[in-house]
Amino acid sequence: MNLIKVLLLSVCIALVVTACKVSYSFTGGTLSTDVKTFSVQFFPNRAPLVNPNLSNQFTEALKEKFRSQTTLDEIVDGEGHLNFDGEITGYRTQALDVTSNDISATNRLTVSIKVRFTNEIEPDNDFDKSFSAFRDFDSTQQLSDVEEGLVEEILEDIIDDIYNQAVVNW
């Protein structure tokens, strides 16, 4: 009698294990298994104030995000299953926290990037959207002294938002 129970339990476990498909994702992505490639076109800088390194820095950082966070192959000349193109539309500083002496205590650097994303496998996930982020810095500092670090942090935020919109569908 015990042998029958053990065999029956084993068959039930085997059926449950083979019937259920568990999929794990350490990056939280929800890409279709049919998506195999991605492409990132060069993002020209069309902002009124131009940082000469920003276009290349952003384009390469977006590619690196997809190389490091997915198993997708990059298509260099052409379009993949996931395609990104757009332009840098804003790069500006503004004074914040103006004191009674009309002196700013804090400045803000803001970067805005328009992204057109197409998903050849799941076109319902396409978007044409602007992303922006900012960092504040003390007005006693010159932008040129803190710009490189601020831009890296800002681009990281924007790229995370783009990745989440394209892959995680947030």
C-alpha positions as CSV (number, residue, x, y, z in Angstrom):
1,M,0.0,0.0,0.0
2,N,2.8,2.4,0.8
3,L,4.5,1.6,-2.5
4,I,1.4,2.6,-4.4
5,K,1.2,5.9,-2.4
6,V,4.9,6.7,-3.1
7,L,4.5,5.9,-6.8
8,L,1.3,8.0,-7.1
9,L,3.0,10.9,-5.3
10,S,6.0,10.6,-7.5
11,V,3.9,10.7,-10.7
12,C,2.0,13.7,-9.4
13,I,5.2,15.6,-8.6
14,A,6.6,14.7,-12.0
15,L,3.5,16.0,-13.7
16,V,3.5,19.3,-11.7
17,V,7.2,19.9,-12.4
18,T,6.9,19.2,-16.2
19,A,3.7,21.2,-16.5
20,C,4.9,24.3,-14.8
21,K,7.4,26.6,-16.5
22,V,9.3,28.9,-14.2
23,S,11.2,31.7,-15.6
24,Y,13.7,33.8,-13.7
25,S,15.0,37.2,-14.6
26,F,17.5,39.0,-12.4
27,T,17.0,42.3,-14.3
28,G,13.2,42.2,-14.1
29,G,12.9,42.2,-17.9
30,T,9.8,41.0,-19.7
31,L,11.1,40.6,-23.2
32,S,9.6,38.0,-25.5
33,T,11.9,35.0,-26.1
34,D,11.6,35.9,-29.9
35,V,13.6,39.1,-29.3
36,K,17.2,38.4,-30.1
37,T,18.8,41.7,-31.2
38,F,18.9,45.4,-30.5
39,S,20.2,48.5,-32.2
40,V,21.0,52.0,-31.0
41,Q,21.4,54.8,-33.5
42,F,23.6,57.8,-32.8
43,F,21.7,60.5,-30.8
44,P,22.6,63.9,-32.2
45,N,22.7,66.9,-29.8
46,R,20.0,69.3,-30.8
47,A,19.9,71.2,-27.5
48,P,20.4,75.0,-27.5
49,L,23.4,74.6,-25.2
50,V,25.7,71.8,-26.5
51,N,28.0,69.6,-24.5
52,P,30.3,68.3,-27.2
53,N,30.7,64.8,-25.6
54,L,27.1,64.2,-24.7
55,S,25.9,62.6,-27.9
56,N,28.6,59.9,-28.0
57,Q,28.6,59.4,-24.2
58,F,24.8,58.8,-24.1
59,T,24.7,56.6,-27.2
60,E,27.5,54.4,-25.9
61,A,26.1,54.2,-22.4
62,L,22.7,53.1,-23.7
63,K,24.3,50.4,-25.8
64,E,26.3,49.2,-22.8
65,K,23.2,49.0,-20.7
66,F,21.7,46.5,-23.1
67,R,24.9,44.6,-23.6
68,S,25.4,44.2,-19.8
69,Q,21.7,43.7,-18.7
70,T,20.4,41.4,-21.5
71,T,21.6,38.6,-23.7
72,L,20.6,40.4,-26.9
73,D,23.0,40.7,-29.8
74,E,23.8,44.2,-30.9
75,I,23.2,45.1,-34.6
76,V,25.7,47.8,-35.5
77,D,24.7,48.6,-39.1
78,G,20.9,48.2,-39.4
79,E,18.0,47.5,-37.1
80,G,17.4,44.8,-34.6
81,H,14.3,43.5,-33.0
82,L,14.5,46.4,-30.5
83,N,15.5,49.8,-32.1
84,F,16.4,53.1,-30.4
85,D,16.9,56.4,-32.0
86,G,16.3,60.0,-31.1
87,E,18.1,63.2,-30.1
88,I,19.3,65.2,-27.2
89,T,16.8,68.1,-26.9
90,G,17.8,69.8,-23.7
91,Y,20.9,70.7,-21.8
92,R,20.5,73.6,-19.4
93,T,21.4,75.0,-16.1
94,Q,19.2,77.1,-13.9
95,A,19.6,78.9,-10.6
96,L,17.6,77.6,-7.6
97,D,17.2,78.9,-4.1
98,V,17.8,82.6,-4.8
99,T,18.7,84.4,-1.5
100,S,17.6,87.8,-0.5
101,N,20.8,89.2,-2.1
102,D,19.6,87.8,-5.5
103,I,22.4,85.2,-5.3
104,S,21.7,81.6,-6.1
105,A,22.6,79.1,-3.4
106,T,22.1,76.1,-5.7
107,N,22.2,75.5,-9.5
108,R,20.5,72.6,-11.4
109,L,21.8,70.9,-14.5
110,T,19.0,69.2,-16.5
111,V,19.4,66.9,-19.6
112,S,16.4,66.0,-21.8
113,I,16.5,63.2,-24.5
114,K,13.8,62.3,-26.9
115,V,13.7,58.6,-27.7
116,R,11.8,56.7,-30.4
117,F,11.7,53.0,-29.5
118,T,10.3,50.3,-31.8
119,N,9.9,46.7,-30.9
120,E,9.7,44.6,-34.1
121,I,8.3,41.6,-32.2
122,E,5.8,43.4,-30.0
123,P,4.8,46.7,-31.6
124,D,2.4,47.5,-28.8
125,N,5.4,48.3,-26.7
126,D,6.7,51.0,-29.1
127,F,7.0,54.5,-27.7
128,D,8.1,58.0,-28.7
129,K,8.8,59.8,-25.5
130,S,11.1,62.4,-23.8
131,F,13.1,61.5,-20.8
132,S,14.9,63.9,-18.5
133,A,16.8,64.0,-15.2
134,F,18.7,66.6,-13.2
135,R,21.3,67.1,-10.6
136,D,21.8,70.0,-8.3
137,F,25.1,71.5,-7.4
138,D,26.3,74.3,-5.1
139,S,26.5,77.7,-6.8
140,T,30.0,78.2,-5.4
141,Q,31.2,75.5,-7.9
142,Q,31.8,76.1,-11.5
143,L,29.8,73.9,-13.9
144,S,33.0,72.9,-15.7
145,D,34.4,71.6,-12.4
146,V,31.4,69.3,-11.6
147,E,29.9,68.7,-15.1
148,E,31.5,65.3,-15.9
149,G,30.3,63.7,-12.7
150,L,26.8,65.2,-12.9
151,V,26.4,64.2,-16.5
152,E,27.3,60.6,-15.7
153,E,24.7,60.4,-12.9
154,I,22.0,62.1,-15.0
155,L,22.6,59.8,-18.0
156,E,22.5,56.8,-15.7
157,D,19.0,57.9,-14.5
158,I,17.8,58.5,-18.0
159,I,19.1,55.2,-19.3
160,D,17.5,53.3,-16.4
161,D,14.2,54.9,-17.2
162,I,14.5,54.1,-21.0
163,Y,15.5,50.5,-20.1
164,N,12.6,50.1,-17.8
165,Q,10.1,51.5,-20.3
166,A,11.4,49.3,-23.1
167,V,12.2,46.1,-21.4
168,V,10.3,46.0,-18.1
169,N,7.3,47.9,-19.5
170,W,6.9,50.2,-16.5
